[in-house]
Amino acid sequence: MYEPGHNLARDVFLDPVARRLFPDWPEIAAQTAAALRAEADPRDPQVARLVAALEAEEDFRGLWARHDARPSRDELKRFAHPVVGELAPRRQALTVGGAEQQVIIVYQAVPGSPSEAALARLL
């Protein structure tokens, strides 16, 4: 999911691995739909195609119909990693000055936490 060329919104709803990766999948799904509505330009043909593809999925359809719109910038996100187990790093989304359409996503574990130790095992 977190590789170049992947669309995270598409993967959250259409890749069955996401439901295992995110223990809080219902919250992640709601957050993803609300962030997509808040940040994506509905006039963009790529966005329209993405939303049309996602509307084939029942959970997305229900969340999209709620019309929640809120960007996702700073939050704790839990993962059930298949190798190192549970991780709970803080996720921050940073916009790039002069390139507002680009966002850098940073995950940080609390120093000394089990998440930090788990991330270190991945290196």
Secondary structure, DSSP 8 states (H G I E B T S, - for coil): --STT--HHHHHHH-HHHHHH-TTHHHHHHHHHHHHHHHS-TTSHHHHHHHHHHTTSHHHHHHHHTT------EEE--EEETTTEEE--EEEEEEETTEEEEEEEEEE--TTSHHHHHHHHH-
